[in-house]
Amino acid sequence: MGFVVHQNDIIKTYKKSKLKIRFLDDTIIYIGPKTTLEIAKYYYDKENKENNATNLKILNGSFRLKTGKIGELAPEQFKIDTKFSVIGIRG
């Protein structure tokens, strides 16, 4: 708890581990076991929505995501890249 993540960081979980990351805009990503996530891009600017952008790359594994302010202010700038995915949307 309390670790800082940055743009271009690659985060891996192993067989019996999982992780929750809360970003500054209140986006939350839950990463399942044996998952690799790259934070390819993350900019959050409360004052100027044109500056907001998120690009998360799931290289393998599973995840669950709740978008925060960037998803509300600039949904076209919120991207998740996967090689293959199954999606369920609630709300």
Backbone bond lengths (Angstrom), bond angles and torsions (degrees), N, CA, C in turn:
res aa  C-N    CA-C-N  psi(-1)  N-CA   C-N-CA  omega(-1)  CA-C   N-CA-C  phi
1 M - - - 1.441 - - 1.526 109.20 -
2 G 1.324 115.93 139.90 1.449 119.78 175.74 1.520 115.14 91.91
3 F 1.328 118.88 2.52 1.456 120.56 177.22 1.521 109.20 -73.05
4 V 1.321 116.00 148.07 1.455 121.49 177.89 1.529 107.80 -101.20
5 V 1.343 116.69 132.56 1.459 120.95 174.94 1.519 108.67 -110.05
6 H 1.317 115.68 152.57 1.453 121.39 -175.63 1.522 110.76 -130.33
7 Q 1.318 114.96 164.80 1.455 120.80 174.05 1.526 108.26 -56.29
8 N 1.316 116.54 141.91 1.469 125.83 -179.41 1.528 113.76 76.06
9 D 1.311 118.87 0.49 1.474 120.33 174.24 1.522 109.55 -68.61
10 I 1.328 115.44 145.45 1.461 121.97 172.97 1.523 106.37 -115.43
11 I 1.318 115.42 126.37 1.462 121.93 -175.76 1.519 108.49 -117.10
12 K 1.337 116.53 129.33 1.463 121.52 -179.57 1.515 110.34 -123.16
13 T 1.317 114.90 140.14 1.459 119.77 169.58 1.526 107.10 -113.01
14 Y 1.307 115.06 156.82 1.456 120.16 -177.48 1.526 110.79 -110.94
15 K 1.304 116.01 -171.98 1.462 123.76 -170.36 1.532 114.74 -48.67
16 K 1.304 117.51 -45.21 1.466 120.52 -175.85 1.526 111.91 -115.24
17 S 1.322 116.99 33.02 1.463 119.12 -178.90 1.523 110.77 -130.09
18 K 1.308 114.75 157.21 1.458 122.16 174.12 1.517 107.08 -149.25
19 L 1.332 116.13 168.21 1.450 119.36 -170.47 1.526 110.26 -150.50
20 K 1.318 115.41 148.12 1.462 121.77 173.84 1.527 106.98 -123.65
21 I 1.333 116.01 128.82 1.463 120.74 177.80 1.525 107.87 -120.41
22 R 1.324 115.86 128.28 1.470 121.69 175.55 1.529 107.06 -111.08
23 F 1.331 115.65 122.35 1.457 121.58 -179.83 1.525 110.35 -90.18
24 L 1.335 116.57 168.74 1.466 122.38 -176.81 1.525 113.56 -58.03
25 D 1.323 117.67 -30.33 1.470 121.11 -179.07 1.528 112.12 -89.09
26 D 1.320 116.89 9.18 1.467 125.04 -179.01 1.528 114.14 75.40
27 T 1.331 118.13 14.39 1.458 120.63 167.36 1.524 106.92 -66.07
28 I 1.322 116.46 136.56 1.460 121.14 178.06 1.522 108.30 -124.52
29 I 1.329 116.04 129.74 1.456 120.29 174.73 1.527 107.94 -121.88
30 Y 1.313 115.04 129.11 1.462 122.89 176.55 1.528 106.19 -103.92
31 I 1.315 117.19 122.28 1.458 122.33 -176.89 1.520 108.37 -108.08
32 G 1.324 115.82 126.91 1.455 121.50 -178.97 1.522 112.53 -81.05
33 P 1.345 116.62 179.23 1.457 121.47 178.20 1.534 111.72 -61.76
34 K 1.312 115.22 149.16 1.467 123.17 176.86 1.532 112.15 54.41
35 T 1.331 115.13 50.07 1.460 122.09 -177.90 1.522 109.91 -122.59
36 T 1.333 115.76 144.35 1.463 122.13 174.60 1.520 108.67 -122.99
37 L 1.328 116.06 124.31 1.461 123.53 -178.46 1.518 108.75 -122.04
38 E 1.329 115.98 134.45 1.460 120.89 172.63 1.526 108.23 -114.28
39 I 1.320 116.32 130.09 1.463 121.06 174.96 1.524 105.64 -90.92
40 A 1.333 116.17 85.83 1.461 122.13 -174.15 1.534 111.65 -69.32
41 K 1.338 115.65 -37.52 1.462 119.29 -179.96 1.521 108.60 -152.83
42 Y 1.328 115.97 137.54 1.459 120.07 172.99 1.525 108.89 -154.92
43 Y 1.320 116.04 113.13 1.466 123.15 174.03 1.521 107.21 -132.15
44 Y 1.330 115.63 131.01 1.464 119.59 176.70 1.512 108.87 -131.78
45 D 1.319 116.18 122.75 1.462 123.42 179.79 1.521 107.61 -132.77
46 K 1.340 116.74 107.09 1.463 121.64 -178.93 1.526 112.47 -60.88
47 E 1.323 115.52 -33.72 1.457 120.61 -172.55 1.532 113.41 -82.67
48 N 1.324 117.78 -31.95 1.461 120.74 -174.00 1.520 109.93 -130.77
49 K 1.330 116.80 98.26 1.461 120.93 -173.00 1.524 113.12 -62.88
50 E 1.338 118.72 -22.70 1.461 121.24 178.56 1.527 112.27 -65.75
51 N 1.331 117.26 -20.53 1.463 121.00 179.79 1.526 113.02 -85.08
52 N 1.323 118.24 -10.82 1.467 121.45 -175.99 1.521 111.56 -76.34
53 A 1.325 115.94 137.11 1.467 120.51 177.22 1.524 109.49 -162.47
54 T 1.333 114.66 140.17 1.459 121.46 175.69 1.523 108.24 -137.18
55 N 1.329 115.89 133.80 1.452 120.94 171.81 1.532 107.30 -140.49
56 L 1.315 115.56 106.67 1.458 122.13 178.39 1.521 108.05 -105.79
57 K 1.325 116.97 135.28 1.464 121.41 -179.87 1.519 108.92 -115.21
58 I 1.316 115.48 118.13 1.462 120.84 175.09 1.528 106.24 -93.84
59 L 1.329 116.38 107.99 1.458 120.90 -176.18 1.517 111.12 -80.65
60 N 1.316 117.21 -31.97 1.467 122.85 173.03 1.516 108.51 -167.62
61 G 1.328 116.09 158.69 1.452 120.77 176.28 1.510 113.49 103.63
62 S 1.338 114.86 -156.68 1.459 121.19 -174.87 1.523 110.64 -130.92
63 F 1.320 114.87 154.07 1.464 119.62 179.34 1.521 109.69 -156.12
64 R 1.314 114.23 162.45 1.462 123.37 172.15 1.515 105.81 -133.14
65 L 1.312 117.72 142.09 1.452 120.41 -172.29 1.510 111.48 -136.98
66 K 1.327 115.96 138.84 1.469 122.38 171.53 1.519 106.11 -123.38
67 T 1.341 116.30 115.85 1.460 118.83 -178.22 1.524 110.65 -72.33
68 G 1.315 114.05 151.56 1.458 120.76 179.50 1.521 110.67 -109.45
69 K 1.315 116.13 -140.03 1.471 122.20 -175.08 1.524 113.11 -64.02
70 I 1.333 118.85 -36.41 1.460 120.05 179.79 1.523 109.45 -62.68
71 G 1.315 117.56 -40.96 1.459 121.33 177.06 1.519 112.78 -62.39
72 E 1.333 116.68 -28.82 1.465 121.17 178.08 1.529 111.68 -83.49
73 L 1.344 116.70 -46.11 1.466 121.63 -174.62 1.527 113.63 -78.48
74 A 1.322 116.99 -35.91 1.470 120.99 -175.98 1.525 110.00 -144.02
75 P 1.343 118.12 66.99 1.467 120.24 -175.28 1.524 113.76 -58.99
76 E 1.323 117.31 -29.22 1.463 120.08 178.80 1.531 112.36 -70.10
77 Q 1.316 116.49 -14.58 1.469 121.31 179.90 1.532 112.58 -100.50
78 F 1.323 117.39 6.59 1.466 121.31 179.28 1.521 107.96 -105.02
79 K 1.347 116.45 111.62 1.460 120.55 -174.84 1.525 111.17 -127.79
80 I 1.329 113.74 143.44 1.461 120.98 173.62 1.522 106.24 -128.29
81 D 1.314 116.35 122.34 1.459 121.16 179.02 1.520 109.57 -102.08
82 T 1.326 115.84 130.98 1.464 121.81 174.42 1.531 107.48 -138.50
83 K 1.325 116.19 156.53 1.462 119.97 174.71 1.519 110.02 -77.09
84 F 1.309 116.08 -37.28 1.454 122.93 179.94 1.511 106.82 -150.78
85 S 1.320 117.80 137.66 1.457 117.70 -179.74 1.521 111.72 -151.08
86 V 1.312 113.29 156.60 1.455 123.41 171.04 1.516 104.37 -121.79
87 I 1.327 117.09 133.23 1.457 119.01 -173.83 1.532 111.30 -124.35
88 G 1.311 114.33 143.70 1.451 121.94 172.11 1.506 107.71 -131.12
89 I 1.304 117.90 131.01 1.467 121.82 -178.17 1.517 109.21 -116.83
90 R 1.334 114.86 132.30 1.464 120.84 176.65 1.517 109.22 -122.86
91 G 1.311 115.71 150.96 1.462 120.96 171.91 1.436 117.40 87.37
